[in-house]
Amino acid sequence: MHPLLGRRTAVMAGKPINLILDWDGTLTKKDTMFAIGRIAEARTRRVGFSASPSVTWEGFGKAYMDDYTAYEASYEPKPKARTDYQAESAWLRSLEAVEARSAARVQKSYYLRGVMREDIDLVARRAIETGEVTLRSGWQKMMALAGEDTYGKTEAPLKGRVSILSVNWSEHFIRAALKESAQYSDTEDIRDNLLTSIDALPILSNELADMDSKWGSTGKLMEPSRPRIRTSYDKLTHLKRDSEFLNVYVGDSPTDFDALLAADVGICICDDPMGSSQKSLADTLARVGCEVIHIGRADPHSFSGDTLLWARDFDETHDFLLATQRLDPKISNVG
């Protein structure tokens, strides 16, 4: 059994929401790690030369997959034998070795040396403009938890708070992409309220070191004052639960495994057809015996949190959470 599974608590009517969101493939429709290569290219165009002309982002990706494949082949127990939460959690935690080698490879090459925030802003803006990065339907409703009256008085927002917990590089890219997406809001008031909420949004992710120095980043992938977030275990370590809130985690891939199980309500984002990360997570959950049902089948009056949910987007997620929050604690069957 997963070591934190026993701490899962029943949904309690009327509780404020502590919503923790993954970024890649969850808030976004697709993975955004390709943007790191674009950021290095933007730096090169700005300064007129490359800090590491002999390496490419695609090369790092291939080296990572070679490492991963070799490590997976040598690891015991094999997937078919990992039929409980603890065994799978241990496997995911052990991937720190692969992730560390990959980070060291990028740092040693100085691939990202000289990157400044303006380079990240440019890449985020273009990625949103071209549709390479697209946020899921209903994402604005989630941001309402980061500020007051994001939707004005036309829609009753959820009560609580929201944060992002991601293995991505970098926090600045995530925030810049969200702010650029807000520019496409239906009205100026919604845009301005979203921008205010996004500025206040807690984002816990990796960050390049020293981007604000005169010469830009040193190329190191870890800002000294920030935690390292590379694996499912890292996410679990930094998952901020609060007994006064209904703790909800939304993710889409194996790096979300531990956090999904540790939250009061775990929600898997799932497309039709499923992407590779979504399929990997679904197969893993099935193997360890964890039931996952569509969020539309979950009755807010009786849902206990022992089952994971899946949703297509944040419209479905919002509707379920709002229904839960509107329950009368005096007549609810849970709590």
Buried (B, 14 or more C-beta within 10 A) or exposed (E): EBEBEEEBBBBBBBBBBBBBBBBBBBBBBBBBEBBBBBBBBBBBEBBEEBBBEEBBBEBBBEBBEEBBEEBEEEBEEEBEEBEBBEBBBBBBBEBBEBBEBBBEBBBEBBBBBBBBBEBBBBBBBBBBEEEBBBBBBBBBBBBBBBBEBBBEEEEEBBBBBBBBBBBBBBBBBBBBBBBBBBEEBEEEBBBEBBBBBBEEBEBBBBBBBBBEEEEBBBBBBBBEEBEBBBBBBBBBBBBEBEEEBBBBBBBBBBBBBBBBBBBBBBBBBBBEEBBEBBBBBBEBBEBBEBEBEEBEEBEBBEBBBEBBBBBBBBEBBBBBBBBBBEBEEEEBEBE
